[in-house]
Protein backbone atom coordinates (compact mmCIF):
# COMPACT_ATOMS: atom_id res chain seq x y z
CA UNK A 1 0.00 0.00 0.00
CA UNK A 2 1.44 3.41 -0.96
CA UNK A 3 1.38 6.36 1.38
CA UNK A 4 -0.10 9.62 0.16
CA UNK A 5 2.36 12.49 0.46
CA UNK A 6 0.77 15.38 2.34
CA UNK A 7 1.66 18.80 0.95
CA UNK A 8 2.58 21.75 3.13
CA UNK A 9 -0.48 23.54 1.77
CA UNK A 10 -2.83 20.80 2.95
CA UNK A 11 -0.98 20.24 6.23
CA UNK A 12 -1.18 23.90 7.24
CA UNK A 13 -4.52 24.67 5.58
CA UNK A 14 -3.03 27.38 3.36
CA UNK A 15 -4.86 28.93 0.42
CA UNK A 16 -3.66 28.82 -3.17
CA UNK A 17 -2.81 32.53 -2.86
CA UNK A 18 -0.68 31.91 0.23
CA UNK A 19 1.22 29.20 -1.68
CA UNK A 20 1.80 31.23 -4.84
CA UNK A 21 5.48 31.94 -5.45
CA UNK A 22 6.36 35.53 -6.27
CA UNK A 23 7.23 36.14 -9.92
CA UNK A 24 9.33 38.88 -11.49
CA UNK A 25 7.48 42.03 -12.44
CA UNK A 26 9.18 43.18 -15.67
CA UNK A 27 9.88 46.90 -15.91
CA UNK A 28 10.30 48.84 -19.15
CA UNK A 29 14.09 48.47 -18.86
CA UNK A 30 14.06 44.75 -17.92
CA UNK A 31 11.26 43.57 -20.23
CA UNK A 32 13.67 42.56 -23.07
CA UNK A 33 15.52 40.30 -20.60
CA UNK A 34 12.28 38.53 -19.64
CA UNK A 35 11.04 38.31 -23.22
CA UNK A 36 14.31 36.63 -24.23
CA UNK A 37 14.13 34.27 -21.23
CA UNK A 38 10.65 33.23 -22.34
CA UNK A 39 12.35 32.14 -25.60
CA UNK A 40 15.04 30.32 -23.55
CA UNK A 41 17.69 32.89 -24.44
CA UNK A 42 19.93 34.68 -21.95
CA UNK A 43 20.57 38.31 -22.86
CA UNK A 44 22.43 41.09 -21.07
CA UNK A 45 22.21 44.87 -21.31
CA UNK A 46 25.44 46.52 -22.47
CA UNK A 47 26.04 50.26 -22.28
CA UNK A 48 26.58 51.77 -25.73
CA UNK A 49 28.69 54.58 -24.25
CA UNK A 50 31.23 52.68 -22.12
CA UNK A 51 30.58 48.96 -22.76
CA UNK A 52 29.70 48.12 -19.14
CA UNK A 53 27.32 45.19 -18.75
CA UNK A 54 24.86 45.46 -15.88
CA UNK A 55 22.77 42.69 -14.40
CA UNK A 56 20.09 42.98 -13.34
CA UNK A 57 19.23 45.58 -15.98
CA UNK A 58 18.92 49.15 -14.71
CA UNK A 59 17.34 52.16 -16.44
CA UNK A 60 20.89 53.63 -16.79
CA UNK A 61 24.48 52.37 -16.83
CA UNK A 62 25.82 51.97 -13.30
CA UNK A 63 29.35 52.79 -14.51
CA UNK A 64 28.80 56.01 -16.50
CA UNK A 65 25.07 56.82 -16.01
CA UNK A 66 24.40 56.79 -19.76
CA UNK A 67 21.00 55.56 -20.88
CA UNK A 68 22.01 54.29 -24.34
CA UNK A 69 22.31 50.52 -24.43
CA UNK A 70 22.03 47.39 -26.53
CA UNK A 71 21.00 43.85 -25.68
CA UNK A 72 23.61 41.16 -26.33
CA UNK A 73 23.25 37.39 -26.40
CA UNK A 74 25.11 35.85 -23.46
CA UNK A 75 27.06 32.60 -23.78
CA UNK A 76 24.80 30.87 -21.27
CA UNK A 77 27.84 29.65 -19.34
CA UNK A 78 29.00 30.60 -15.88
CA UNK A 79 31.12 29.71 -12.88
CA UNK A 80 29.72 29.06 -9.43
CA UNK A 81 31.03 31.83 -7.18
CA UNK A 82 29.14 31.03 -3.96
CA UNK A 83 26.00 29.21 -2.86
CA UNK A 84 23.70 28.50 0.07
CA UNK A 85 21.50 25.46 0.55
CA UNK A 86 18.10 26.28 2.03
CA UNK A 87 16.80 23.55 4.35
CA UNK A 88 14.41 25.61 6.50
CA UNK A 89 13.31 29.14 7.33
CA UNK A 90 11.90 29.98 3.92
CA UNK A 91 8.43 31.30 3.00
CA UNK A 92 5.64 28.70 2.70
CA UNK A 93 5.55 28.67 -1.13
CA UNK A 94 9.13 27.31 -1.19
CA UNK A 95 8.73 24.56 1.42
CA UNK A 96 7.98 21.82 -1.13
CA UNK A 97 11.21 22.76 -2.98
CA UNK A 98 13.54 22.27 -0.02
CA UNK A 99 16.34 21.72 0.00
CA UNK A 100 17.12 24.17 -2.79
CA UNK A 101 20.20 26.12 -3.75
CA UNK A 102 20.54 29.88 -4.16
CA UNK A 103 23.77 30.81 -5.89
CA UNK A 104 25.88 33.62 -7.27
CA UNK A 105 27.12 32.79 -10.77
CA UNK A 106 29.95 34.67 -12.48
CA UNK A 107 29.23 35.16 -16.18
CA UNK A 108 32.11 35.42 -18.67
CA UNK A 109 30.56 38.66 -19.93
CA UNK A 110 31.33 40.28 -16.54
CA UNK A 111 28.24 40.42 -14.32
CA UNK A 112 27.41 38.16 -11.42
CA UNK A 113 23.89 36.70 -11.47
CA UNK A 114 21.86 35.38 -8.53
CA UNK A 115 19.77 32.31 -9.34
CA UNK A 116 19.18 28.68 -8.41
CA UNK A 117 21.28 25.60 -9.10
CA UNK A 118 19.16 22.70 -10.34
CA UNK A 119 19.72 19.15 -11.60
CA UNK A 120 22.66 18.64 -9.25
CA UNK A 121 23.34 16.55 -6.15
CA UNK A 122 23.85 19.17 -3.42
CA UNK A 123 26.86 17.23 -2.10
CA UNK A 124 28.64 17.71 -5.44
CA UNK A 125 28.41 21.51 -5.46
CA UNK A 126 31.78 23.28 -5.43
CA UNK A 127 32.70 26.92 -5.85
CA UNK A 128 34.41 27.31 -9.20
CA UNK A 129 32.40 24.58 -10.94
CA UNK A 130 31.28 25.30 -14.50
CA UNK A 131 27.57 25.83 -15.08
CA UNK A 132 25.17 26.31 -17.98
CA UNK A 133 21.85 28.10 -18.06
CA UNK A 134 18.53 26.24 -18.22
CA UNK A 135 15.07 27.79 -18.15
CA UNK A 136 12.16 27.04 -15.85
CA UNK A 137 8.84 27.93 -17.51
CA UNK A 138 6.95 28.96 -14.37
CA UNK A 139 4.03 30.63 -16.19
CA UNK A 140 2.92 31.55 -19.69
CA UNK A 141 4.65 34.92 -19.27
CA UNK A 142 7.76 34.11 -17.18
CA UNK A 143 10.67 31.72 -17.67
CA UNK A 144 13.32 31.86 -14.97
CA UNK A 145 16.98 31.34 -15.87
CA UNK A 146 18.46 28.73 -13.57
CA UNK A 147 21.80 26.92 -13.70
CA UNK A 148 23.04 23.33 -13.77
CA UNK A 149 26.52 21.78 -13.90
CA UNK A 150 28.03 21.41 -17.36
Z-matrix of the N, CA and C atoms (Angstrom, degrees):
N
C 1 1.441
C 2 1.531 1 108.56
N 3 1.344 2 117.71 1 131.45
C 4 1.458 3 120.82 2 -179.15
C 5 1.520 4 110.34 3 -91.27
N 6 1.336 5 113.93 4 145.10
C 7 1.455 6 119.64 5 178.43
C 8 1.513 7 109.29 6 -89.09
N 9 1.313 8 116.22 7 139.73
C 10 1.456 9 121.60 8 177.31
C 11 1.523 10 108.15 9 -82.20
N 12 1.319 11 116.35 10 127.51
C 13 1.454 12 121.00 11 177.81
C 14 1.529 13 108.25 12 -76.47
N 15 1.310 14 116.05 13 127.31
C 16 1.462 15 121.44 14 179.31
C 17 1.522 16 108.20 15 -91.66
N 18 1.324 17 116.54 16 127.23
C 19 1.460 18 120.50 17 179.65
C 20 1.521 19 110.41 18 -79.70
N 21 1.312 20 115.65 19 158.54
C 22 1.460 21 121.74 20 176.60
C 23 1.522 22 109.35 21 -58.91
N 24 1.310 23 116.28 22 -40.76
C 25 1.471 24 121.30 23 179.97
C 26 1.525 25 110.69 24 -56.07
N 27 1.330 26 115.88 25 -50.49
C 28 1.465 27 120.06 26 -178.86
C 29 1.528 28 111.42 27 -68.65
N 30 1.320 29 116.57 28 -41.01
C 31 1.459 30 121.29 29 -178.10
C 32 1.527 31 111.59 30 -60.54
N 33 1.333 32 116.36 31 -42.02
C 34 1.463 33 120.54 32 -176.35
C 35 1.525 34 113.19 33 -97.48
N 36 1.339 35 117.00 34 -2.50
C 37 1.460 36 119.99 35 179.86
C 38 1.517 37 113.20 36 67.17
N 39 1.339 38 116.73 37 37.40
C 40 1.459 39 121.16 38 -178.25
C 41 1.525 40 110.73 39 -86.05
N 42 1.316 41 115.85 40 151.88
C 43 1.464 42 121.17 41 178.27
C 44 1.525 43 110.01 42 -81.80
N 45 1.330 44 115.88 43 165.93
C 46 1.460 45 120.45 44 175.58
C 47 1.527 46 110.35 45 -58.64
N 48 1.322 47 116.99 46 -39.66
C 49 1.469 48 121.30 47 179.49
C 50 1.530 49 111.24 48 -62.54
N 51 1.333 50 116.86 49 -41.35
C 52 1.462 51 120.32 50 179.70
C 53 1.528 52 112.08 51 -68.00
N 54 1.327 53 116.98 52 -21.94
C 55 1.465 54 121.68 53 -179.51
C 56 1.520 55 113.49 54 -98.16
N 57 1.318 56 117.60 55 0.20
C 58 1.467 57 121.08 56 -178.18
C 59 1.533 58 109.71 57 -76.85
N 60 1.316 59 115.96 58 125.91
C 61 1.463 60 120.52 59 178.00
C 62 1.525 61 109.58 60 -73.62
N 63 1.320 62 116.77 61 143.65
C 64 1.464 63 118.88 62 176.68
C 65 1.530 64 109.54 63 -68.35
N 66 1.318 65 115.67 64 143.69
C 67 1.464 66 121.70 65 177.61
C 68 1.519 67 109.35 66 -116.95
N 69 1.325 68 117.24 67 156.13
C 70 1.461 69 119.72 68 175.80
C 71 1.525 70 110.80 69 -59.17
N 72 1.305 71 115.11 70 147.78
C 73 1.452 72 122.32 71 175.19
C 74 1.532 73 107.07 72 -113.67
N 75 1.338 74 117.89 73 92.96
C 76 1.464 75 119.74 74 -175.60
C 77 1.528 76 112.44 75 -56.82
N 78 1.314 77 114.08 76 137.36
C 79 1.466 78 122.46 77 175.76
C 80 1.532 79 108.19 78 -101.39
N 81 1.313 80 117.82 79 169.66
C 82 1.475 81 118.03 80 177.76
C 83 1.530 82 113.00 81 -56.10
N 84 1.340 83 117.75 82 -34.70
C 85 1.463 84 119.43 83 -178.33
C 86 1.521 85 113.46 84 -86.91
N 87 1.346 86 119.13 85 -13.78
C 88 1.466 87 119.96 86 177.27
C 89 1.532 88 112.76 87 -105.72
N 90 1.316 89 117.46 88 -10.66
C 91 1.469 90 120.92 89 -175.64
C 92 1.542 91 112.73 90 -53.74
N 93 1.348 92 120.28 91 -42.92
C 94 1.472 93 118.64 92 178.35
C 95 1.535 94 113.23 93 -60.00
N 96 1.326 95 117.57 94 -32.98
C 97 1.463 96 120.86 95 176.50
C 98 1.526 97 109.85 96 -62.28
N 99 1.343 98 116.82 97 -47.82
C 100 1.457 99 121.20 98 -177.78
C 101 1.520 100 112.73 99 -71.33
N 102 1.326 101 117.10 100 -33.24
C 103 1.472 102 119.63 101 175.98
C 104 1.522 103 110.78 102 -66.27
N 105 1.328 104 117.20 103 -39.60
C 106 1.467 105 120.81 104 176.74
C 107 1.529 106 110.36 105 -66.92
N 108 1.319 107 117.40 106 -42.17
C 109 1.473 108 120.85 107 179.34
C 110 1.523 109 110.53 108 -59.57
N 111 1.327 110 116.47 109 -37.84
C 112 1.465 111 120.38 110 178.54
C 113 1.539 112 110.14 111 -60.86
N 114 1.334 113 116.31 112 -28.14
C 115 1.470 114 121.99 113 177.46
C 116 1.536 115 111.34 114 -92.45
N 117 1.339 116 116.32 115 9.55
C 118 1.469 117 123.37 116 -178.89
C 119 1.524 118 111.38 117 61.48
N 120 1.319 119 114.65 118 43.57
C 121 1.464 120 123.01 119 175.40
C 122 1.525 121 108.20 120 -125.40
N 123 1.325 122 116.71 121 137.94
C 124 1.454 123 121.62 122 177.07
C 125 1.522 124 108.00 123 -101.79
N 126 1.329 125 116.39 124 118.64
C 127 1.462 126 121.04 125 178.34
C 128 1.519 127 109.45 126 -121.68
N 129 1.328 128 115.19 127 156.08
C 130 1.459 129 122.05 128 179.51
C 131 1.528 130 108.91 129 -131.49
N 132 1.312 131 115.46 130 152.43
C 133 1.463 132 121.54 131 -178.27
C 134 1.523 133 109.30 132 -96.64
N 135 1.359 134 115.14 133 118.21
C 136 1.468 135 120.97 134 -178.87
C 137 1.525 136 109.52 135 -110.25
N 138 1.313 137 115.83 136 133.75
C 139 1.460 138 122.06 137 178.67
C 140 1.528 139 109.70 138 -67.89
N 141 1.319 140 116.68 139 128.96
C 142 1.471 141 121.11 140 178.70
C 143 1.524 142 111.39 141 -74.84
N 144 1.329 143 117.72 142 -21.04
C 145 1.458 144 120.71 143 -177.99
C 146 1.531 145 112.68 144 -83.41
N 147 1.358 146 116.53 145 -45.84
C 148 1.470 147 118.58 146 -174.43
C 149 1.530 148 114.22 147 -121.14
N 150 1.347 149 117.73 148 -9.29
C 151 1.462 150 120.82 149 178.01
C 152 1.518 151 114.90 150 87.05
N 153 1.333 152 118.28 151 -2.59
C 154 1.464 153 121.15 152 178.99
C 155 1.528 154 109.96 153 -62.58
N 156 1.325 155 115.87 154 141.00
C 157 1.460 156 121.16 155 176.22
C 158 1.526 157 107.75 156 -112.00
N 159 1.330 158 114.61 157 120.24
C 160 1.462 159 120.82 158 179.21
C 161 1.516 160 110.29 159 -103.99
N 162 1.330 161 115.66 160 140.46
C 163 1.457 162 120.41 161 167.07
C 164 1.514 163 107.34 162 -147.93
N 165 1.310 164 118.64 163 129.52
C 166 1.459 165 125.88 164 2.38
C 167 1.533 166 111.03 165 -68.35
N 168 1.336 167 116.04 166 163.91
C 169 1.466 168 118.90 167 -179.66
C 170 1.525 169 111.52 168 -66.40
N 171 1.316 170 115.54 169 137.64
C 172 1.461 171 123.07 170 177.00
C 173 1.527 172 108.46 171 -113.28
N 174 1.337 173 117.71 172 166.23
C 175 1.472 174 118.90 173 178.57
C 176 1.529 175 112.06 174 -73.31
N 177 1.339 176 118.28 175 -9.11
C 178 1.458 177 123.65 176 -179.30
C 179 1.530 178 107.68 177 -147.14
N 180 1.302 179 116.76 178 165.53
C 181 1.465 180 122.00 179 177.51
C 182 1.519 181 108.71 180 -74.53
N 183 1.323 182 117.58 181 130.52
C 184 1.460 183 120.53 182 -179.97
C 185 1.530 184 112.23 183 -77.30
N 186 1.339 185 117.41 184 -10.76
C 187 1.462 186 120.26 185 178.89
C 188 1.525 187 112.12 186 -91.32
N 189 1.358 188 117.07 187 -42.98
C 190 1.470 189 119.35 188 -174.66
C 191 1.529 190 113.63 189 -125.86
N 192 1.330 191 117.57 190 -2.62
C 193 1.466 192 124.78 191 178.38
C 194 1.527 193 114.38 192 71.66
N 195 1.327 194 117.06 193 7.85
C 196 1.470 195 119.50 194 177.33
C 197 1.526 196 109.74 195 -69.59
N 198 1.329 197 115.79 196 154.44
C 199 1.468 198 118.01 197 178.13
C 200 1.528 199 112.43 198 -112.29
N 201 1.332 200 117.91 199 9.17
C 202 1.464 201 121.06 200 174.32
C 203 1.524 202 107.79 201 -88.57
N 204 1.320 203 116.15 202 134.11
C 205 1.463 204 119.29 203 -177.35
C 206 1.525 205 110.20 204 -153.95
N 207 1.319 206 113.84 205 169.87
C 208 1.466 207 121.72 206 172.98
C 209 1.524 208 107.10 207 -139.92
N 210 1.313 209 115.46 208 155.49
C 211 1.460 210 121.48 209 176.91
C 212 1.517 211 108.43 210 -98.71
N 213 1.330 212 116.19 211 129.25
C 214 1.465 213 121.08 212 179.79
C 215 1.522 214 109.59 213 -117.08
N 216 1.312 215 115.32 214 149.35
C 217 1.466 216 121.47 215 176.53
C 218 1.525 217 108.05 216 -77.12
N 219 1.322 218 116.83 217 124.74
C 220 1.462 219 121.68 218 177.04
C 221 1.528 220 109.56 219 -82.62
N 222 1.320 221 115.80 220 160.15
C 223 1.466 222 121.01 221 179.89
C 224 1.526 223 112.48 222 -68.47
N 225 1.321 224 116.65 223 -24.43
C 226 1.465 225 119.73 224 -176.77
C 227 1.517 226 112.50 225 79.16
N 228 1.309 227 116.32 226 16.36
C 229 1.469 228 122.53 227 177.42
C 230 1.517 229 108.43 228 -116.02
N 231 1.323 230 116.45 229 158.07
C 232 1.448 231 120.69 230 178.23
C 233 1.509 232 111.14 231 -164.74
N 234 1.327 233 114.66 232 173.40
C 235 1.454 234 122.58 233 179.05
C 236 1.521 235 108.31 234 -125.14
N 237 1.316 236 116.10 235 131.90
C 238 1.457 237 120.47 236 179.45
C 239 1.524 238 109.49 237 -67.92
N 240 1.327 239 115.65 238 117.55
C 241 1.464 240 121.36 239 179.34
C 242 1.527 241 110.67 240 -89.55
N 243 1.329 242 116.90 241 -48.21
C 244 1.460 243 122.13 242 -179.88
C 245 1.521 244 108.65 243 -159.60
N 246 1.329 245 116.26 244 159.36
C 247 1.463 246 119.26 245 -179.36
C 248 1.521 247 110.65 246 -154.27
N 249 1.326 248 114.53 247 160.90
C 250 1.463 249 122.24 248 174.16
C 251 1.520 250 107.59 249 -136.77
N 252 1.315 251 116.54 250 137.90
C 253 1.453 252 121.84 251 177.28
C 254 1.524 253 107.69 252 -100.22
N 255 1.325 254 115.93 253 122.73
C 256 1.461 255 121.40 254 -179.93
C 257 1.523 256 109.76 255 -92.66
N 258 1.340 257 115.56 256 117.24
C 259 1.458 258 122.19 257 178.53
C 260 1.531 259 111.29 258 -108.81
N 261 1.320 260 117.11 259 -24.27
C 262 1.466 261 120.82 260 -177.33
C 263 1.528 262 108.58 261 -162.66
N 264 1.324 263 115.66 262 172.50
C 265 1.460 264 120.21 263 175.76
C 266 1.518 265 113.88 264 74.15
N 267 1.319 266 116.50 265 30.96
C 268 1.463 267 119.95 266 178.57
C 269 1.529 268 108.74 267 -116.08
N 270 1.322 269 118.18 268 160.17
C 271 1.475 270 119.95 269 178.43
C 272 1.532 271 111.92 270 -58.97
N 273 1.330 272 115.68 271 152.35
C 274 1.466 273 121.93 272 -176.96
C 275 1.530 274 114.36 273 -47.83
N 276 1.341 275 120.42 274 -43.34
C 277 1.464 276 118.61 275 -176.41
C 278 1.539 277 114.41 276 -60.08
N 279 1.329 278 117.42 277 -17.35
C 280 1.465 279 120.90 278 -177.12
C 281 1.531 280 112.98 279 -101.38
N 282 1.322 281 117.87 280 -1.93
C 283 1.459 282 120.33 281 -176.35
C 284 1.516 283 112.71 282 -60.75
N 285 1.327 284 118.14 283 -41.27
C 286 1.470 285 119.97 284 -178.74
C 287 1.527 286 112.44 285 -68.66
N 288 1.341 287 117.57 286 -14.69
C 289 1.469 288 121.91 287 -179.83
C 290 1.526 289 112.70 288 -88.68
N 291 1.318 290 117.90 289 -13.91
C 292 1.464 291 119.86 290 -174.01
C 293 1.519 292 111.43 291 -69.06
N 294 1.323 293 116.98 292 147.26
C 295 1.458 294 124.94 293 -7.95
C 296 1.535 295 110.80 294 -76.23
N 297 1.323 296 116.14 295 145.46
C 298 1.456 297 120.20 296 175.86
C 299 1.522 298 109.34 297 -135.75
N 300 1.320 299 114.80 298 159.65
C 301 1.459 300 121.20 299 -170.98
C 302 1.521 301 110.25 300 -112.13
N 303 1.328 302 115.62 301 126.79
C 304 1.459 303 122.59 302 169.90
C 305 1.523 304 105.93 303 -104.55
N 306 1.331 305 116.19 304 133.29
C 307 1.460 306 119.06 305 -173.25
C 308 1.519 307 112.23 306 -139.54
N 309 1.328 308 114.06 307 159.01
C 310 1.462 309 121.94 308 170.09
C 311 1.527 310 105.63 309 -108.31
N 312 1.337 311 115.23 310 125.80
C 313 1.456 312 121.59 311 -175.81
C 314 1.520 313 108.86 312 -117.79
N 315 1.329 314 116.58 313 124.54
C 316 1.463 315 121.19 314 175.54
C 317 1.516 316 108.87 315 -83.16
N 318 1.331 317 116.19 316 124.61
C 319 1.464 318 121.61 317 177.74
C 320 1.524 319 109.51 318 -94.07
N 321 1.331 320 118.56 319 145.62
C 322 1.460 321 120.32 320 179.72
C 323 1.530 322 112.37 321 -63.96
N 324 1.318 323 117.24 322 -20.14
C 325 1.460 324 121.00 323 178.77
C 326 1.531 325 112.18 324 -76.11
N 327 1.354 326 117.66 325 -10.85
C 328 1.457 327 120.67 326 176.16
C 329 1.512 328 116.17 327 125.84
N 330 1.334 329 119.51 328 -47.01
C 331 1.469 330 118.11 329 -176.57
C 332 1.522 331 113.42 330 -72.82
N 333 1.312 332 113.72 331 165.54
C 334 1.460 333 122.31 332 173.18
C 335 1.525 334 106.60 333 -112.47
N 336 1.326 335 117.36 334 129.05
C 337 1.457 336 123.00 335 -176.22
C 338 1.530 337 109.31 336 -110.99
N 339 1.328 338 116.01 337 141.94
C 340 1.460 339 121.19 338 173.88
C 341 1.524 340 107.61 339 -101.16
N 342 1.319 341 116.18 340 130.31
C 343 1.462 342 121.01 341 -178.06
C 344 1.522 343 109.02 342 -161.76
N 345 1.320 344 115.74 343 -164.24
C 346 1.467 345 122.17 344 177.73
C 347 1.521 346 110.12 345 -110.40
N 348 1.332 347 115.24 346 149.77
C 349 1.459 348 121.76 347 170.38
C 350 1.524 349 105.95 348 -98.58
N 351 1.316 350 116.41 349 131.21
C 352 1.464 351 122.30 350 -178.91
C 353 1.526 352 108.98 351 -129.16
N 354 1.322 353 115.58 352 169.13
C 355 1.468 354 122.11 353 175.75
C 356 1.524 355 112.20 354 54.64
N 357 1.345 356 115.54 355 42.50
C 358 1.460 357 120.25 356 -178.09
C 359 1.523 358 109.54 357 -149.34
N 360 1.324 359 116.21 358 135.47
C 361 1.452 360 121.75 359 171.88
C 362 1.534 361 107.23 360 -65.12
N 363 1.314 362 117.11 361 123.88
C 364 1.464 363 122.15 362 -176.24
C 365 1.530 364 111.34 363 -55.90
N 366 1.314 365 117.04 364 -34.20
C 367 1.471 366 121.13 365 -179.36
C 368 1.532 367 112.32 366 -66.78
N 369 1.320 368 117.47 367 -18.96
C 370 1.464 369 120.70 368 -177.92
C 371 1.528 370 113.22 369 -94.36
N 372 1.326 371 117.35 370 -1.75
C 373 1.462 372 120.01 371 178.93
C 374 1.522 373 110.48 372 -67.45
N 375 1.330 374 115.55 373 136.78
C 376 1.465 375 122.07 374 177.28
C 377 1.518 376 108.81 375 -145.67
N 378 1.335 377 116.41 376 134.49
C 379 1.460 378 118.69 377 173.12
C 380 1.524 379 108.34 378 -58.72
N 381 1.325 380 115.55 379 138.25
C 382 1.455 381 120.83 380 -178.96
C 383 1.519 382 113.39 381 96.16
N 384 1.349 383 117.97 382 -10.49
C 385 1.462 384 118.82 383 -179.21
C 386 1.532 385 110.24 384 -69.54
N 387 1.326 386 114.91 385 148.48
C 388 1.463 387 121.28 386 -179.70
C 389 1.526 388 110.10 387 -81.30
N 390 1.325 389 115.29 388 138.69
C 391 1.456 390 122.01 389 -177.51
C 392 1.522 391 110.55 390 -128.92
N 393 1.334 392 114.90 391 161.53
C 394 1.464 393 120.80 392 172.44
C 395 1.518 394 108.48 393 -134.77
N 396 1.319 395 115.39 394 149.99
C 397 1.456 396 120.93 395 -176.57
C 398 1.528 397 110.83 396 -76.50
N 399 1.321 398 115.61 397 143.40
C 400 1.460 399 124.18 398 170.53
C 401 1.531 400 105.24 399 -134.35
N 402 1.299 401 117.11 400 162.15
C 403 1.460 402 119.79 401 -176.04
C 404 1.516 403 110.82 402 -121.62
N 405 1.328 404 114.76 403 136.31
C 406 1.457 405 122.75 404 178.83
C 407 1.524 406 107.32 405 -107.85
N 408 1.332 407 116.85 406 109.31
C 409 1.462 408 122.04 407 179.85
C 410 1.524 409 108.55 408 -78.58
N 411 1.332 410 116.61 409 92.05
C 412 1.462 411 121.19 410 -174.32
C 413 1.525 412 113.11 411 -87.08
N 414 1.322 413 117.52 412 -16.08
C 415 1.470 414 122.02 413 175.88
C 416 1.525 415 107.49 414 -158.51
N 417 1.315 416 116.03 415 178.38
C 418 1.468 417 119.61 416 176.98
C 419 1.524 418 111.47 417 -67.70
N 420 1.329 419 116.79 418 -24.43
C 421 1.463 420 121.12 419 -176.62
C 422 1.533 421 114.16 420 -100.87
N 423 1.333 422 117.80 421 -24.35
C 424 1.468 423 120.73 422 -171.23
C 425 1.529 424 111.36 423 -125.01
N 426 1.336 425 114.53 424 129.21
C 427 1.462 426 123.24 425 168.34
C 428 1.523 427 106.36 426 -120.23
N 429 1.317 428 115.90 427 127.84
C 430 1.463 429 120.81 428 -177.89
C 431 1.516 430 110.42 429 -96.33
N 432 1.346 431 117.46 430 127.81
C 433 1.465 432 118.33 431 173.00
C 434 1.525 433 109.69 432 -72.44
N 435 1.299 434 115.71 433 127.22
C 436 1.459 435 122.56 434 175.27
C 437 1.533 436 106.70 435 -127.78
N 438 1.306 437 117.10 436 176.30
C 439 1.464 438 120.62 437 -172.10
C 440 1.516 439 110.84 438 -132.49
N 441 1.329 440 115.41 439 145.90
C 442 1.467 441 122.00 440 175.31
C 443 1.523 442 108.56 441 -136.43
N 444 1.332 443 116.88 442 158.77
C 445 1.475 444 119.40 443 177.87
C 446 1.524 445 110.78 444 -62.42
N 447 1.315 446 115.09 445 146.71
C 448 1.471 447 121.41 446 177.50
C 449 1.513 448 107.91 447 -70.52
